[in-house]
Amino acid sequence: MTNKPALVIMAAGMGSRFGGLKQMAPMDPEGHVICDYSVYDAKRAGFETVVCIIKKEMEADFEDAIGRRIRPHVDLCYAYQELTMLPDGFSVPEGRQKPWGTAHAVLCAAPFVEGNFAVLNADDFYGASAYRAVFDFLSAEHGPTEHALVGYLLANTLSESGSVARGVCEVGADGRLLRVTERLRIEKRPEGPAYTEDGGETWHPLDPNATVSMNLFAYQHGFFDALKGRFSAFLTEDVPKNPSKGEYLLPRVTDQLVQEGRASLQVLGTTDNWHGVTYQQDLPAMREALARMKLEGRYPARLWS
């Protein structure tokens, strides 16, 4: 490990709407998965250490699908997210099977990260400029509570196949995040993007140029302390209300810290298109986009040759 910024990839989710382990779906004829492109872009930006958060039982599949290819090129390790990884005095509620959420996942990676770090989803394609932005931010001098996120234009993050959930950001004149509002059902409609909160009975327009968060964050190392300190409160206060499905979520914790004045979040803009596979029907468009980028010379045919 090094003290250079580390890349933490959240890959323990099952992708329920997609219908399987979408992290493992090949995205090109060469068999690369989205994570190949993420690590390739991150390495070009300057990252050398990669921590993949997975479930213990998927290690062999993950190693075969991606790990064996990237291991010769980066310092790779696995962190395991397990339901039983709880503070002393707490236990898993009876019948609980759902993971504890993205903030818990990042906590599971803490033993493997020595300095500051970026966090992202394994099943999202963020674009090369996003990795350069977070690496440059993490390589500069900042206070222990000064973090960042990459903000995308809403229009560049929508799916043709169905609704998406997005964190719509309000950004101050100084480029810092003021608040994030979660919109759980946003759709691409003929008159422009819109969201509904009543099952589609009424729709509210959204600015296609609105800034949204796609869970690509840059954190100082001290953020782990904040996550650890709030996890016990989550288990004590929130889990009894929803013992089978309550989640400790990274965007929510981050926004709480901002609202309380305990952290600041610089919004790093990008005009790159986000690509993802929220639904099975998104796969062809994702593959076409990557093929087009290869034709444009943005990626070689074989990333790791």
PEPE-V335870 format. One record per helix or strand. SS is the DSSP state (H for helix, E for strand). FROM is the first residue (numbers start at 1). LEN is the number of residues. Records with the same first field share a line. If there is no record, write none. Layout:
# PEPE-V335870
SS->FROM-LEN ; FROM-LEN
This chain:
# PEPE-V335870
E->6-5 ; 49-6 ; 75-6 ; 117-5 ; 124-2 ; 146-8 ; 164-8 ; 176-14 ; 192-4 ; 204-2 ; 211-9 ; 264-6 ; 275-2
H->22-3 ; 34-12 ; 56-15 ; 102-11 ; 128-12 ; 154-3 ; 223-15 ; 239-3 ; 250-10 ; 280-16
